[in-house]
Amino acid sequence: MSAQKEKGHWGKGNGRRYTPAFKREAVRQARAPLKAGFSLAETARRLKLNAQTLSNWIEAADRGARKARALAA
């Protein structure tokens, strides 16, 4: 296997790509059940996602919101 092909596989997980709209909707769906007492893992399973992936998306959304607030101030 060439170095280029190997490099393409490192850290790629299952190789699926999700649209920004799907990610936003997944984060929205994850936040509502968390407030109601459902776990992130339950929500991830329902969306057929890895719980860590969903957690990463939530953290990224939170970072983006903090950055937007800082720029608006």
N, C-alpha and C positions, 0 to 999 in steps of 0.2 A: 504494500500500500504506500502511495506517495505521501510525503510530508504534508502536501496541500490537502489531500483527502483526510488524513488523520486530523489535521488542525480543524477541519470543518466539523468533526464529530466531538471534539472536546467540549464538555459543558453544555451540550445542546439538548439534553433530556430526551424526550420522545420525538423531537423534531416538529411538533405541531406549532403552528403560528396562529395567533388570535388577533382579530381586528381590534383597534382601539375602542370601537363601539361595544364589542363583546366584553372587553375588559372593564369598561365603565359600568356596564349593566351587571356584571358579576360582582363588582365591588358594591354596587347599590344593593343588590340582593343579599350580599353577605352582611352588610351593616344592619339591615332591618332585623334579621333573625338573631343577630348577636345581642341586640337590645332586648329582644323578647326571650332570651335565655337559651337559644339554640347555639350549638357549637359551630365554630368555623369549619371543622372537619365534616359535620353533617351537611352544611351548605355546599362545601366543595364536592362531596360525593354526589349530591343532587345535580350539580352542574357538570359532573364527570371531569373534575379537575383534581390535581394534587393539592392537598391542603397548604403546603408550603408555597406553591405557585400563587394561590389565592391570597395568602398572607403577604407575599411580596408585592402583589398588585395593590393591596390595601395600603401598605407602607409607602409605595410610590405615589399613590393618590394623595396621601396625607402630606408627603414632602412637597408635592406640587401645590397643594392648597396653602401650605405655610409660605412657600415662595411667592405665590400670588398675593397673599396678604402683605408680605414684607414689601413687595414692589408697589402696592397700592398706598402704603403708609407714607 
